[in-house]
Amino acid sequence: MGEISITKLLVVGALIVLLFGTKKLRTLGSDLGAAIKGFKKAMNEDEIGAKSATTTDAVSDRITHKD
C-alpha cells in the first residue's frame, strides 16, 4: 500500500479545499470548536456535581453514624 507522506497529505488537503471551499471549511472548523468547548464544559460541570454529591454523602454518613 505504501506510507502516508507529506506530499500525499498536501494533495488530499488541496482536494478537500477545492471540493468544499475555504468558507465552508472555516464554518465547519468553528462549529467543531464550539462543540468541543461545550463538551468540555459539560464534563467539568459533571465532575463538580459528582464532587458535591460525594461531599453531601460523606456529611450525611457522619450524621447517621453519630448514634
C-alpha positions in Angstrom: 0.0 0.0 0.0 2.7 2.5 0.9 3.4 5.1 3.5 1.5 8.3 4.0 3.9 11.0 3.1 3.7 14.8 3.4 3.0 15.2 -0.3 0.1 12.8 -0.2 -1.4 14.7 2.7 -0.9 18.0 0.9 -2.7 16.7 -2.2 -5.6 15.4 -0.1 -5.8 18.7 1.7 -5.8 20.6 -1.6 -8.6 18.4 -2.9 -10.7 19.0 0.2 -10.3 22.7 -0.1 -11.2 22.6 -3.8 -14.3 20.5 -3.1 -15.7 22.4 -0.1 -14.2 25.8 -0.3 -12.5 27.8 2.4 -15.6 29.5 3.7 -17.4 26.2 4.4 -14.2 24.7 6.0 -13.9 27.8 8.2 -17.5 27.4 9.3 -17.0 23.7 9.9 -13.9 24.4 12.0 -15.7 26.9 14.2 -18.7 24.7 14.7 -16.4 21.8 15.7 -14.5 24.0 18.1 -17.8 25.2 19.7 -18.9 21.6 20.1 -15.7 20.6 21.7 -15.8 23.6 24.1 -19.4 22.7 25.0 -18.4 19.1 25.7 -15.5 20.1 27.9 -17.8 22.5 29.8 -20.4 19.7 30.4 -17.7 17.3 31.6 -16.4 19.9 34.1 -19.9 20.6 35.4 -20.5 16.8 35.8 -17.3 16.4 37.8 -18.3 19.3 40.0 -21.7 17.8 40.6 -20.1 14.4 41.4 -17.7 16.0 43.9 -20.6 17.9 45.7 -22.6 14.7 45.8 -19.8 12.7 47.4 -19.3 15.6 49.9 -23.1 15.5 50.7 -23.0 11.7 51.1 -20.0 12.0 53.5 -21.7 14.6 55.6 -24.9 12.5 55.8 -22.9 9.4 56.7 -21.3 11.3 59.6 -24.7 12.5 60.8 -26.3 9.0 60.5 -23.4 7.2 62.3 -23.4 9.7 65.2 -25.6 7.4 67.3 
